[in-house]
């Protein structure tokens, strides 16, 4: 985002906040060997990806 490539708020929210937090949460869950928490955190990450991809998907 610092290099000006951030297209909009959807991308900023997904990439900057949700994806970063989700990946940090996944790593913390892995370190604590908490499979359930890791699955929940990973689901949060994939929702962030989906939200951004859905918002920026090319219309054909």
C-alpha distance matrix in Angstrom:
0.0 3.8 5.4 5.6 5.8 5.1 8.9 10.0 10.9 12.3 9.4 7.5 10.9 11.6 8.9 8.0 11.6 14.2 13.4 12.9 16.0 17.9 17.6 18.6 21.4 22.6 22.9 24.8 27.0 27.8 28.7 31.0 32.3 31.7 31.6 31.5 28.5 26.7 27.5 26.3 22.9 22.5 23.4 20.7 18.2 19.7 19.8 16.0 15.9 18.7 17.4 14.3 16.7 19.3 17.3 16.2 19.4 21.3 24.5 27.5
3.8 0.0 3.8 5.6 7.6 8.1 11.7 13.0 13.9 15.8 13.1 10.9 14.1 15.2 12.3 10.8 14.2 17.2 16.4 15.2 18.2 20.5 19.9 20.4 23.5 24.8 24.6 26.4 29.0 29.6 30.1 32.5 34.1 33.8 34.0 34.1 30.9 29.2 30.3 29.2 25.7 25.5 26.7 23.9 21.3 23.2 23.3 19.5 19.5 22.5 21.1 18.1 20.4 23.1 21.0 19.7 22.9 24.5 27.7 30.7
5.4 3.8 0.0 3.8 5.7 8.0 11.1 13.4 15.2 16.9 13.9 12.6 16.2 16.8 13.8 13.3 16.9 19.5 18.3 17.6 20.9 22.7 21.9 22.8 26.0 26.8 26.7 28.8 31.3 31.6 32.3 34.9 36.2 36.0 35.9 36.1 33.2 31.1 32.0 31.2 27.7 27.1 28.2 25.7 22.9 24.2 24.6 20.9 20.2 23.0 21.9 18.5 20.2 23.0 20.9 19.1 22.0 23.1 26.4 29.1
5.6 5.6 3.8 0.0 3.8 5.6 8.1 10.4 12.7 14.7 12.1 11.1 14.9 15.9 13.6 13.3 16.8 19.2 18.5 18.4 21.5 23.3 22.9 24.2 27.0 27.9 28.3 30.3 32.5 33.1 34.1 36.5 37.7 37.2 36.8 36.7 33.8 32.0 32.5 31.3 28.1 27.5 28.1 25.5 22.9 23.9 23.8 20.1 19.6 21.8 20.3 16.9 18.7 21.1 18.6 16.8 19.9 20.9 23.9 26.7
5.8 7.6 5.7 3.8 0.0 3.8 6.0 9.1 11.8 12.8 9.8 10.0 13.7 13.8 11.6 12.4 15.9 17.7 16.6 17.1 20.4 21.6 21.2 23.0 25.6 26.2 26.7 29.1 31.0 31.4 32.7 35.2 36.0 35.4 34.8 34.7 32.0 29.9 30.2 29.2 26.2 25.1 25.6 23.3 20.5 21.1 21.1 17.6 16.6 18.7 17.6 13.9 15.3 17.9 15.7 13.5 16.5 17.5 20.7 23.5
5.1 8.1 8.0 5.6 3.8 0.0 3.8 5.8 8.0 9.3 6.6 6.4 10.2 10.8 9.2 9.8 13.0 14.8 14.4 15.2 18.0 19.3 19.6 21.3 23.6 24.4 25.4 27.5 29.2 30.0 31.5 33.6 34.5 33.6 32.9 32.5 29.8 28.0 28.1 26.8 23.9 23.1 23.3 20.7 18.3 19.1 18.5 15.0 14.5 16.5 14.8 11.4 13.5 15.7 13.3 11.9 15.3 16.9 19.9 23.0
8.9 11.7 11.1 8.1 6.0 3.8 0.0 3.8 7.3 8.2 6.5 7.9 11.1 11.6 11.1 12.4 15.0 16.3 16.2 17.6 20.2 21.1 21.7 23.8 25.7 26.4 27.8 29.9 31.3 32.2 33.9 35.9 36.6 35.4 34.5 33.8 31.2 29.6 29.2 27.8 25.2 24.3 23.9 21.5 19.4 19.5 18.5 15.3 14.6 15.8 13.8 10.4 12.2 13.7 10.8 9.3 12.8 14.1 16.7 19.9
10.0 13.0 13.4 10.4 9.1 5.8 3.8 0.0 3.8 5.6 5.6 6.3 8.8 10.3 10.8 11.5 13.4 14.7 15.5 17.0 19.0 20.1 21.4 23.2 24.7 25.8 27.5 29.2 30.5 31.8 33.6 35.1 36.0 34.4 33.7 32.6 30.0 28.8 28.3 26.4 24.1 23.6 22.9 20.1 18.6 18.9 17.3 14.1 14.4 15.2 12.4 9.8 12.4 13.2 9.9 9.8 13.6 15.4 17.5 21.1
10.9 13.9 15.2 12.7 11.8 8.0 7.3 3.8 0.0 3.8 5.4 4.9 6.0 8.4 9.8 9.9 10.9 12.2 13.8 15.3 16.6 17.9 19.7 21.2 22.4 23.9 25.8 27.0 28.3 30.0 31.7 32.9 33.9 32.2 31.6 30.3 27.5 26.7 26.4 24.1 21.8 21.8 21.0 17.9 16.9 17.7 15.6 12.5 13.7 14.6 11.4 9.6 13.0 13.5 10.4 11.5 15.2 17.6 19.5 23.2
12.3 15.8 16.9 14.7 12.8 9.3 8.2 5.6 3.8 0.0 3.8 5.5 5.3 6.2 8.5 9.8 10.4 10.5 11.9 14.2 15.5 16.0 17.9 20.0 20.8 21.9 24.1 25.6 26.4 28.0 30.1 31.3 31.9 30.0 29.1 27.7 25.2 24.3 23.5 21.4 19.4 19.1 17.9 15.0 14.1 14.4 12.2 9.3 10.4 10.8 7.5 6.1 9.6 9.9 7.3 9.0 12.4 15.3 17.2 20.9
9.4 13.1 13.9 12.1 9.8 6.6 6.5 5.6 5.4 3.8 0.0 3.8 5.5 5.2 5.8 7.8 9.6 10.0 10.2 12.3 14.5 15.0 16.1 18.4 19.8 20.6 22.4 24.3 25.3 26.5 28.5 30.1 30.7 29.2 28.3 27.4 24.9 23.4 23.0 21.3 18.9 18.1 17.6 15.0 13.2 13.6 12.4 8.9 9.1 10.6 8.4 5.6 8.8 10.5 8.5 8.7 12.1 14.9 17.5 20.9
7.5 10.9 12.6 11.1 10.0 6.4 7.9 6.3 4.9 5.5 3.8 0.0 3.8 5.6 5.4 5.3 7.3 9.0 9.8 10.9 12.9 14.3 15.5 17.0 18.7 20.1 21.6 23.1 24.6 26.0 27.5 29.1 30.2 28.8 28.3 27.5 24.6 23.4 23.5 21.6 18.8 18.7 18.6 15.5 13.8 15.2 14.0 10.3 11.4 13.4 11.1 9.0 12.4 14.1 11.9 12.4 15.8 18.5 21.1 24.6
10.9 14.1 16.2 14.9 13.7 10.2 11.1 8.8 6.0 5.3 5.5 3.8 0.0 3.8 5.7 5.5 5.3 6.3 8.3 9.8 10.8 12.1 14.1 15.5 16.5 18.1 20.0 21.2 22.3 24.2 25.9 27.0 28.1 26.3 25.9 24.6 21.8 21.0 20.9 18.6 16.1 16.5 16.0 12.6 11.7 13.3 11.6 8.2 10.4 12.1 9.5 8.7 12.5 13.6 11.9 13.4 16.6 19.7 22.0 25.5
11.6 15.2 16.8 15.9 13.8 10.8 11.6 10.3 8.4 6.2 5.2 5.6 3.8 0.0 3.8 5.9 5.9 5.0 5.7 8.4 9.8 10.1 11.8 14.0 14.9 15.8 18.0 19.6 20.4 21.9 24.0 25.3 25.9 24.2 23.4 22.4 19.8 18.5 18.2 16.3 13.8 13.5 13.1 10.1 8.6 9.8 8.6 4.8 6.7 8.9 7.1 6.3 9.7 11.4 10.7 11.9 14.5 17.9 20.4 23.8
8.9 12.3 13.8 13.6 11.6 9.2 11.1 10.8 9.8 8.5 5.8 5.4 5.7 3.8 0.0 3.7 5.9 6.3 5.2 6.7 9.5 10.2 10.7 12.8 14.6 15.4 16.8 18.8 20.2 21.2 22.9 24.8 25.6 24.4 23.8 23.3 20.6 18.8 19.1 17.8 14.7 14.1 14.6 11.9 9.5 11.1 11.1 7.3 7.9 11.0 10.1 8.2 11.0 13.6 12.9 13.1 15.7 18.8 21.8 24.9
8.0 10.8 13.3 13.3 12.4 9.8 12.4 11.5 9.9 9.8 7.8 5.3 5.5 5.9 3.7 0.0 3.8 6.4 6.4 6.0 8.4 10.4 11.1 12.1 14.2 15.8 16.8 18.2 20.1 21.4 22.6 24.4 25.7 24.6 24.6 24.1 20.9 19.6 20.4 18.7 15.4 15.7 16.5 13.3 11.4 13.8 13.6 9.9 11.3 14.3 13.0 11.4 14.5 16.8 15.7 16.1 19.0 22.0 24.9 28.2
11.6 14.2 16.9 16.8 15.9 13.0 15.0 13.4 10.9 10.4 9.6 7.3 5.3 5.9 5.9 3.8 0.0 3.8 5.8 5.5 6.0 8.4 10.2 10.7 12.0 14.2 15.6 16.4 18.1 20.0 21.2 22.4 23.9 22.4 22.5 21.6 18.3 17.6 18.4 16.2 13.1 14.1 14.6 11.1 10.1 13.0 12.2 9.0 11.6 14.2 12.7 12.2 15.6 17.3 16.4 17.6 20.4 23.7 26.3 29.6
14.2 17.2 19.5 19.2 17.7 14.8 16.3 14.7 12.2 10.5 10.0 9.0 6.3 5.0 6.3 6.4 3.8 0.0 3.8 5.6 5.3 5.9 8.5 9.9 10.3 12.0 14.2 15.2 16.1 18.1 19.9 20.9 21.8 20.0 19.7 18.6 15.6 14.8 15.1 12.8 10.0 10.8 10.9 7.4 6.7 9.6 8.7 6.0 9.0 11.4 10.4 10.8 13.8 15.3 15.2 16.8 19.0 22.6 25.0 28.2
13.4 16.4 18.3 18.5 16.6 14.4 16.2 15.5 13.8 11.9 10.2 9.8 8.3 5.7 5.2 6.4 5.8 3.8 0.0 3.8 5.5 5.1 6.1 8.5 9.7 10.4 12.3 14.1 15.1 16.4 18.3 19.9 20.6 19.3 18.7 18.2 15.4 13.7 14.2 12.9 9.6 9.4 10.4 7.7 5.2 8.1 8.8 6.0 7.5 10.8 10.9 10.5 12.9 15.2 15.5 16.4 18.3 21.8 24.5 27.5
12.9 15.2 17.6 18.4 17.1 15.2 17.6 17.0 15.3 14.2 12.3 10.9 9.8 8.4 6.7 6.0 5.5 5.6 3.8 0.0 3.8 5.5 5.3 6.2 8.6 9.9 10.8 12.3 14.2 15.5 16.7 18.5 19.8 18.9 19.0 18.9 15.7 14.1 15.5 14.3 10.7 11.1 13.0 10.3 8.2 11.5 12.4 9.7 11.2 14.6 14.5 13.9 16.3 18.8 18.8 19.4 21.6 24.9 27.8 30.8
16.0 18.2 20.9 21.5 20.4 18.0 20.2 19.0 16.6 15.5 14.5 12.9 10.8 9.8 9.5 8.4 6.0 5.3 5.5 3.8 0.0 3.8 5.5 5.1 6.1 8.6 10.0 10.5 12.1 14.2 15.3 16.4 18.0 16.6 17.1 16.6 13.1 12.3 13.9 12.1 8.6 10.3 11.9 8.9 8.2 11.9 12.3 10.3 12.7 15.6 15.3 15.5 18.2 20.1 20.3 21.5 23.6 27.1 29.7 32.8
17.9 20.5 22.7 23.3 21.6 19.3 21.1 20.1 17.9 16.0 15.0 14.3 12.1 10.1 10.2 10.4 8.4 5.9 5.1 5.5 3.8 0.0 3.8 5.5 5.0 6.1 8.7 9.8 10.4 12.2 14.2 15.2 16.0 14.4 14.2 13.7 10.6 9.2 10.4 8.9 5.2 6.5 8.3 5.9 5.1 8.9 9.8 8.7 10.8 13.5 13.9 14.7 16.8 18.7 19.5 20.8 22.3 25.9 28.5 31.3
17.6 19.9 21.9 22.9 21.2 19.6 21.7 21.4 19.7 17.9 16.1 15.5 14.1 11.8 10.7 11.1 10.2 8.5 6.1 5.3 5.5 3.8 0.0 3.8 5.3 5.0 6.3 8.6 9.8 10.5 12.4 14.3 15.0 14.3 14.1 14.6 11.7 9.4 11.1 10.9 7.2 7.2 10.2 8.9 6.7 10.0 12.1 10.8 11.8 14.9 16.0 16.0 17.7 20.2 21.1 21.8 23.2 26.6 29.5 32.1
18.6 20.4 22.8 24.2 23.0 21.3 23.8 23.2 21.2 20.0 18.4 17.0 15.5 14.0 12.8 12.1 10.7 9.9 8.5 6.2 5.1 5.5 3.8 0.0 3.8 5.4 5.2 6.2 8.6 9.9 10.6 12.4 14.0 13.6 14.4 15.0 11.6 10.1 12.8 12.2 8.6 9.9 12.9 11.2 10.0 13.5 15.1 13.7 15.2 18.3 18.9 19.0 21.1 23.4 24.0 24.8 26.5 29.9 32.8 35.6
21.4 23.5 26.0 27.0 25.6 23.6 25.7 24.7 22.4 20.8 19.8 18.7 16.5 14.9 14.6 14.2 12.0 10.3 9.7 8.6 6.1 5.0 5.3 3.8 0.0 3.8 5.4 5.0 6.1 8.5 9.8 10.5 11.9 10.7 11.6 11.6 8.0 7.2 10.0 9.1 5.8 8.3 10.9 9.5 9.5 13.0 14.2 13.7 15.6 18.2 18.9 19.7 21.7 23.6 24.5 25.8 27.2 30.8 33.4 36.2
22.6 24.8 26.8 27.9 26.2 24.4 26.4 25.8 23.9 21.9 20.6 20.1 18.1 15.8 15.4 15.8 14.2 12.0 10.4 9.9 8.6 6.1 5.0 5.4 3.8 0.0 3.8 5.4 5.1 6.1 8.6 9.9 10.2 9.3 9.3 10.1 7.4 4.9 7.7 8.3 5.3 6.2 9.6 9.5 8.9 11.7 13.8 13.8 15.0 17.5 18.9 19.7 21.1 23.1 24.6 25.6 26.6 30.1 32.7 35.2
22.9 24.6 26.7 28.3 26.7 25.4 27.8 27.5 25.8 24.1 22.4 21.6 20.0 18.0 16.8 16.8 15.6 14.2 12.3 10.8 10.0 8.7 6.3 5.2 5.4 3.8 0.0 3.8 5.4 5.1 6.2 8.6 9.6 10.1 10.9 12.6 10.0 7.7 11.0 11.9 9.1 9.7 13.3 13.1 11.9 14.8 17.2 16.6 17.5 20.4 21.8 22.2 23.5 25.9 27.2 27.8 29.0 32.3 35.2 37.6
24.8 26.4 28.8 30.3 29.1 27.5 29.9 29.2 27.0 25.6 24.3 23.1 21.2 19.6 18.8 18.2 16.4 15.2 14.1 12.3 10.5 9.8 8.6 6.2 5.0 5.4 3.8 0.0 3.8 5.4 5.1 6.3 8.5 8.6 10.6 11.9 8.9 8.0 11.7 12.0 9.6 11.5 14.7 14.1 13.8 17.0 18.8 18.4 19.9 22.6 23.6 24.3 26.0 28.1 29.2 30.2 31.5 35.0 37.7 40.3
27.0 29.0 31.3 32.5 31.0 29.2 31.3 30.5 28.3 26.4 25.3 24.6 22.3 20.4 20.2 20.1 18.1 16.1 15.1 14.2 12.1 10.4 9.8 8.6 6.1 5.1 5.4 3.8 0.0 3.8 5.4 5.1 5.9 5.0 6.9 8.2 5.7 5.0 8.8 9.6 8.2 10.0 12.9 13.2 13.5 16.1 18.0 18.4 19.8 22.0 23.4 24.5 25.9 27.8 29.2 30.5 31.4 35.0 37.5 39.9
27.8 29.6 31.6 33.1 31.4 30.0 32.2 31.8 30.0 28.0 26.5 26.0 24.2 21.9 21.2 21.4 20.0 18.1 16.4 15.5 14.2 12.2 10.5 9.9 8.5 6.1 5.1 5.4 3.8 0.0 3.8 5.4 4.8 6.1 7.1 9.8 8.4 6.3 9.8 11.7 10.3 10.9 14.3 15.1 14.7 16.9 19.4 19.8 20.6 22.9 24.7 25.6 26.5 28.7 30.4 31.2 31.9 35.3 38.0 40.2
28.7 30.1 32.3 34.1 32.7 31.5 33.9 33.6 31.7 30.1 28.5 27.5 25.9 24.0 22.9 22.6 21.2 19.9 18.3 16.7 15.3 14.2 12.4 10.6 9.8 8.6 6.2 5.1 5.4 3.8 0.0 3.8 5.4 7.8 10.0 12.6 10.9 9.6 13.3 14.8 13.1 14.2 17.6 17.9 17.4 20.1 22.4 22.4 23.4 26.0 27.5 28.1 29.4 31.6 33.1 33.8 34.8 38.2 41.0 43.3
31.0 32.5 34.9 36.5 35.2 33.6 35.9 35.1 32.9 31.3 30.1 29.1 27.0 25.3 24.8 24.4 22.4 20.9 19.9 18.5 16.4 15.2 14.3 12.4 10.5 9.9 8.6 6.3 5.1 5.4 3.8 0.0 3.8 5.5 8.8 10.8 9.4 9.5 13.0 14.1 13.2 14.9 17.8 18.2 18.6 21.1 23.1 23.4 24.8 27.1 28.5 29.5 30.9 32.8 34.3 35.5 36.4 39.9 42.5 44.9
32.3 34.1 36.2 37.7 36.0 34.5 36.6 36.0 33.9 31.9 30.7 30.2 28.1 25.9 25.6 25.7 23.9 21.8 20.6 19.8 18.0 16.0 15.0 14.0 11.9 10.2 9.6 8.5 5.9 4.8 5.4 3.8 0.0 3.8 6.0 9.0 8.9 8.4 11.3 13.3 13.1 14.1 16.9 18.1 18.4 20.4 22.6 23.4 24.5 26.4 28.2 29.5 30.4 32.3 34.1 35.2 35.8 39.3 41.7 43.9
31.7 33.8 36.0 37.2 35.4 33.6 35.4 34.4 32.2 30.0 29.2 28.8 26.3 24.2 24.4 24.6 22.4 20.0 19.3 18.9 16.6 14.4 14.3 13.6 10.7 9.3 10.1 8.6 5.0 6.1 7.8 5.5 3.8 0.0 3.8 5.6 5.5 6.2 8.8 10.2 10.7 12.2 14.4 15.6 16.6 18.5 20.3 21.5 22.9 24.5 26.1 27.7 28.8 30.3 32.2 33.6 34.2 37.8 40.0 42.3
31.6 34.0 35.9 36.8 34.8 32.9 34.5 33.7 31.6 29.1 28.3 28.3 25.9 23.4 23.8 24.6 22.5 19.7 18.7 19.0 17.1 14.2 14.1 14.4 11.6 9.3 10.9 10.6 6.9 7.1 10.0 8.8 6.0 3.8 0.0 3.8 5.5 5.0 6.2 8.7 9.8 10.4 12.3 14.3 15.2 16.4 18.4 20.1 21.1 22.4 24.4 26.2 26.8 28.2 30.4 31.8 32.0 35.5 37.6 39.7
31.5 34.1 36.1 36.7 34.7 32.5 33.8 32.6 30.3 27.7 27.4 27.5 24.6 22.4 23.3 24.1 21.6 18.6 18.2 18.9 16.6 13.7 14.6 15.0 11.6 10.1 12.6 11.9 8.2 9.8 12.6 10.8 9.0 5.6 3.8 0.0 3.8 5.4 5.2 6.4 8.7 9.9 10.8 12.7 14.5 15.6 16.9 18.9 20.4 21.2 22.9 25.1 25.9 26.9 29.0 30.8 31.1 34.7 36.6 38.8
28.5 30.9 33.2 33.8 32.0 29.8 31.2 30.0 27.5 25.2 24.9 24.6 21.8 19.8 20.6 20.9 18.3 15.6 15.4 15.7 13.1 10.6 11.7 11.6 8.0 7.4 10.0 8.9 5.7 8.4 10.9 9.4 8.9 5.5 5.5 3.8 0.0 3.8 5.4 5.1 6.1 8.5 9.8 10.6 12.4 14.4 15.4 16.8 18.7 20.0 21.3 23.2 24.5 25.7 27.4 29.2 29.9 33.6 35.6 38.1
26.7 29.2 31.1 32.0 29.9 28.0 29.6 28.8 26.7 24.3 23.4 23.4 21.0 18.5 18.8 19.6 17.6 14.8 13.7 14.1 12.3 9.2 9.4 10.1 7.2 4.9 7.7 8.0 5.0 6.3 9.6 9.5 8.4 6.2 5.0 5.4 3.8 0.0 3.8 5.5 5.1 6.0 8.5 9.9 10.5 12.3 14.3 15.5 16.7 18.3 20.1 21.6 22.6 24.1 26.1 27.4 28.0 31.5 33.8 36.1
27.5 30.3 32.0 32.5 30.2 28.1 29.2 28.3 26.4 23.5 23.0 23.5 20.9 18.2 19.1 20.4 18.4 15.1 14.2 15.5 13.9 10.4 11.1 12.8 10.0 7.7 11.0 11.7 8.8 9.8 13.3 13.0 11.3 8.8 6.2 5.2 5.4 3.8 0.0 3.8 5.5 5.1 6.1 8.7 9.9 10.6 12.4 14.4 15.4 16.4 18.4 20.4 21.0 22.1 24.4 25.9 26.1 29.7 31.7 33.8
26.3 29.2 31.2 31.3 29.2 26.8 27.8 26.4 24.1 21.4 21.3 21.6 18.6 16.3 17.8 18.7 16.2 12.8 12.9 14.3 12.1 8.9 10.9 12.2 9.1 8.3 11.9 12.0 9.6 11.7 14.8 14.1 13.3 10.2 8.7 6.4 5.1 5.5 3.8 0.0 3.8 5.5 5.1 6.4 8.8 10.1 10.7 12.7 14.6 15.4 16.7 19.0 20.1 20.9 22.8 24.8 25.4 29.1 30.9 33.3
22.9 25.7 27.7 28.1 26.2 23.9 25.2 24.1 21.8 19.4 18.9 18.8 16.1 13.8 14.7 15.4 13.1 10.0 9.6 10.7 8.6 5.2 7.2 8.6 5.8 5.3 9.1 9.6 8.2 10.3 13.1 13.2 13.1 10.7 9.8 8.7 6.1 5.1 5.5 3.8 0.0 3.8 5.4 5.0 6.4 8.9 10.0 10.9 12.8 14.4 15.5 17.2 18.7 20.0 21.6 23.3 24.2 27.9 30.1 32.7
22.5 25.5 27.1 27.5 25.1 23.1 24.3 23.6 21.8 19.1 18.1 18.7 16.5 13.5 14.1 15.7 14.1 10.8 9.4 11.1 10.3 6.5 7.2 9.9 8.3 6.2 9.7 11.5 10.0 10.9 14.2 14.9 14.1 12.2 10.4 9.9 8.5 6.0 5.1 5.5 3.8 0.0 3.8 5.3 5.0 6.3 8.7 9.9 10.8 12.4 14.3 15.8 16.6 18.2 20.2 21.5 22.0 25.6 27.8 30.2
23.4 26.7 28.2 28.1 25.6 23.3 23.9 22.9 21.0 17.9 17.6 18.6 16.0 13.1 14.6 16.5 14.6 10.9 10.4 13.0 11.9 8.3 10.2 12.9 10.9 9.6 13.3 14.7 12.9 14.3 17.6 17.8 16.9 14.4 12.3 10.8 9.8 8.5 6.1 5.1 5.4 3.8 0.0 3.8 5.4 5.2 6.2 8.7 9.9 10.5 12.3 14.5 15.2 16.1 18.3 20.1 20.4 24.0 25.9 28.3
20.7 23.9 25.7 25.5 23.3 20.7 21.5 20.1 17.9 15.0 15.0 15.5 12.6 10.1 11.9 13.3 11.1 7.4 7.7 10.3 8.9 5.9 8.9 11.2 9.5 9.5 13.1 14.1 13.2 15.1 17.9 18.2 18.1 15.6 14.3 12.7 10.6 9.9 8.7 6.4 5.0 5.3 3.8 0.0 3.8 5.5 5.2 6.4 8.9 9.9 10.7 12.8 14.4 15.3 16.8 18.8 19.8 23.5 25.5 28.3
18.2 21.3 22.9 22.9 20.5 18.3 19.4 18.6 16.9 14.1 13.2 13.8 11.7 8.6 9.5 11.4 10.1 6.7 5.2 8.2 8.2 5.1 6.7 10.0 9.5 8.9 11.9 13.8 13.5 14.7 17.4 18.6 18.4 16.6 15.2 14.5 12.4 10.5 9.9 8.8 6.4 5.0 5.4 3.8 0.0 3.8 5.4 5.2 6.5 8.8 10.1 11.2 12.5 14.3 15.8 17.1 18.1 21.7 24.1 26.8
19.7 23.2 24.2 23.9 21.1 19.1 19.5 18.9 17.7 14.4 13.6 15.2 13.3 9.8 11.1 13.8 13.0 9.6 8.1 11.5 11.9 8.9 10.0 13.5 13.0 11.7 14.8 17.0 16.1 16.9 20.1 21.1 20.4 18.5 16.4 15.6 14.4 12.3 10.6 10.1 8.9 6.3 5.2 5.5 3.8 0.0 3.8 5.3 5.0 6.1 8.6 10.0 10.4 11.9 14.2 15.4 15.7 19.3 21.5 23.9
19.8 23.3 24.6 23.8 21.1 18.5 18.5 17.3 15.6 12.2 12.4 14.0 11.6 8.6 11.1 13.6 12.2 8.7 8.8 12.4 12.3 9.8 12.1 15.1 14.2 13.8 17.2 18.8 18.0 19.4 22.4 23.1 22.6 20.3 18.4 16.9 15.4 14.3 12.4 10.7 10.0 8.7 6.2 5.2 5.4 3.8 0.0 3.8 5.4 5.0 6.0 8.7 9.8 10.3 12.2 14.2 14.9 18.6 20.4 23.2
16.0 19.5 20.9 20.1 17.6 15.0 15.3 14.1 12.5 9.3 8.9 10.3 8.2 4.8 7.3 9.9 9.0 6.0 6.0 9.7 10.3 8.7 10.8 13.7 13.7 13.8 16.6 18.4 18.4 19.8 22.4 23.4 23.4 21.5 20.1 18.9 16.8 15.5 14.4 12.7 10.9 9.9 8.7 6.4 5.2 5.3 3.8 0.0 3.8 5.5 5.2 6.5 8.7 10.0 10.9 12.6 14.1 17.8 20.0 23.0
15.9 19.5 20.2 19.6 16.6 14.5 14.6 14.4 13.7 10.4 9.1 11.4 10.4 6.7 7.9 11.3 11.6 9.0 7.5 11.2 12.7 10.8 11.8 15.2 15.6 15.0 17.5 19.9 19.8 20.6 23.4 24.8 24.5 22.9 21.1 20.4 18.7 16.7 15.4 14.6 12.8 10.8 9.9 8.9 6.5 5.0 5.4 3.8 0.0 3.8 5.6 5.4 6.1 8.5 10.1 10.8 11.7 15.3 17.8 20.6
18.7 22.5 23.0 21.8 18.7 16.5 15.8 15.2 14.6 10.8 10.6 13.4 12.1 8.9 11.0 14.3 14.2 11.4 10.8 14.6 15.6 13.5 14.9 18.3 18.2 17.5 20.4 22.6 22.0 22.9 26.0 27.1 26.4 24.5 22.4 21.2 20.0 18.3 16.4 15.4 14.4 12.4 10.5 9.9 8.8 6.1 5.0 5.5 3.8 0.0 3.8 5.5 5.1 5.8 8.4 9.9 10.0 13.7 15.6 18.3
17.4 21.1 21.9 20.3 17.6 14.8 13.8 12.4 11.4 7.5 8.4 11.1 9.5 7.1 10.1 13.0 12.7 10.4 10.9 14.5 15.3 13.9 16.0 18.9 18.9 18.9 21.8 23.6 23.4 24.7 27.5 28.5 28.2 26.1 24.4 22.9 21.3 20.1 18.4 16.7 15.5 14.3 12.3 10.7 10.1 8.6 6.0 5.2 5.6 3.8 0.0 3.8 5.6 5.3 6.2 8.7 10.0 13.7 15.4 18.6
14.3 18.1 18.5 16.9 13.9 11.4 10.4 9.8 9.6 6.1 5.6 9.0 8.7 6.3 8.2 11.4 12.2 10.8 10.5 13.9 15.5 14.7 16.0 19.0 19.7 19.7 22.2 24.3 24.5 25.6 28.1 29.5 29.5 27.7 26.2 25.1 23.2 21.6 20.4 19.0 17.2 15.8 14.5 12.8 11.2 10.0 8.7 6.5 5.4 5.5 3.8 0.0 3.8 5.4 5.1 6.2 8.3 11.9 14.3 17.5
16.7 20.4 20.2 18.7 15.3 13.5 12.2 12.4 13.0 9.6 8.8 12.4 12.5 9.7 11.0 14.5 15.6 13.8 12.9 16.3 18.2 16.8 17.7 21.1 21.7 21.1 23.5 26.0 25.9 26.5 29.4 30.9 30.4 28.8 26.8 25.9 24.5 22.6 21.0 20.1 18.7 16.6 15.2 14.4 12.5 10.4 9.8 8.7 6.1 5.1 5.6 3.8 0.0 3.8 5.5 5.2 5.6 9.2 11.8 14.6
19.3 23.1 23.0 21.1 17.9 15.7 13.7 13.2 13.5 9.9 10.5 14.1 13.6 11.4 13.6 16.8 17.3 15.3 15.2 18.8 20.1 18.7 20.2 23.4 23.6 23.1 25.9 28.1 27.8 28.7 31.6 32.8 32.3 30.3 28.2 26.9 25.7 24.1 22.1 20.9 20.0 18.2 16.1 15.3 14.3 11.9 10.3 10.0 8.5 5.8 5.3 5.4 3.8 0.0 3.8 5.5 5.3 8.9 10.3 13.4
17.3 21.0 20.9 18.6 15.7 13.3 10.8 9.9 10.4 7.3 8.5 11.9 11.9 10.7 12.9 15.7 16.4 15.2 15.5 18.8 20.3 19.5 21.1 24.0 24.5 24.6 27.2 29.2 29.2 30.4 33.1 34.3 34.1 32.2 30.4 29.0 27.4 26.1 24.4 22.8 21.6 20.2 18.3 16.8 15.8 14.2 12.2 10.9 10.1 8.4 6.2 5.1 5.5 3.8 0.0 3.8 5.9 8.9 10.3 14.0
16.2 19.7 19.1 16.8 13.5 11.9 9.3 9.8 11.5 9.0 8.7 12.4 13.4 11.9 13.1 16.1 17.6 16.8 16.4 19.4 21.5 20.8 21.8 24.8 25.8 25.6 27.8 30.2 30.5 31.2 33.8 35.5 35.2 33.6 31.8 30.8 29.2 27.4 25.9 24.8 23.3 21.5 20.1 18.8 17.1 15.4 14.2 12.6 10.8 9.9 8.7 6.2 5.2 5.5 3.8 0.0 3.8 6.3 8.8 12.2
19.4 22.9 22.0 19.9 16.5 15.3 12.8 13.6 15.2 12.4 12.1 15.8 16.6 14.5 15.7 19.0 20.4 19.0 18.3 21.6 23.6 22.3 23.2 26.5 27.2 26.6 29.0 31.5 31.4 31.9 34.8 36.4 35.8 34.2 32.0 31.1 29.9 28.0 26.1 25.4 24.2 22.0 20.4 19.8 18.1 15.7 14.9 14.1 11.7 10.0 10.0 8.3 5.6 5.3 5.9 3.8 0.0 3.8 6.3 9.3
21.3 24.5 23.1 20.9 17.5 16.9 14.1 15.4 17.6 15.3 14.9 18.5 19.7 17.9 18.8 22.0 23.7 22.6 21.8 24.9 27.1 25.9 26.6 29.9 30.8 30.1 32.3 35.0 35.0 35.3 38.2 39.9 39.3 37.8 35.5 34.7 33.6 31.5 29.7 29.1 27.9 25.6 24.0 23.5 21.7 19.3 18.6 17.8 15.3 13.7 13.7 11.9 9.2 8.9 8.9 6.3 3.8 0.0 3.8 6.3
24.5 27.7 26.4 23.9 20.7 19.9 16.7 17.5 19.5 17.2 17.5 21.1 22.0 20.4 21.8 24.9 26.3 25.0 24.5 27.8 29.7 28.5 29.5 32.8 33.4 32.7 35.2 37.7 37.5 38.0 41.0 42.5 41.7 40.0 37.6 36.6 35.6 33.8 31.7 30.9 30.1 27.8 25.9 25.5 24.1 21.5 20.4 20.0 17.8 15.6 15.4 14.3 11.8 10.3 10.3 8.8 6.3 3.8 0.0 3.8
27.5 30.7 29.1 26.7 23.5 23.0 19.9 21.1 23.2 20.9 20.9 24.6 25.5 23.8 24.9 28.2 29.6 28.2 27.5 30.8 32.8 31.3 32.1 35.6 36.2 35.2 37.6 40.3 39.9 40.2 43.3 44.9 43.9 42.3 39.7 38.8 38.1 36.1 33.8 33.3 32.7 30.2 28.3 28.3 26.8 23.9 23.2 23.0 20.6 18.3 18.6 17.5 14.6 13.4 14.0 12.2 9.3 6.3 3.8 0.0
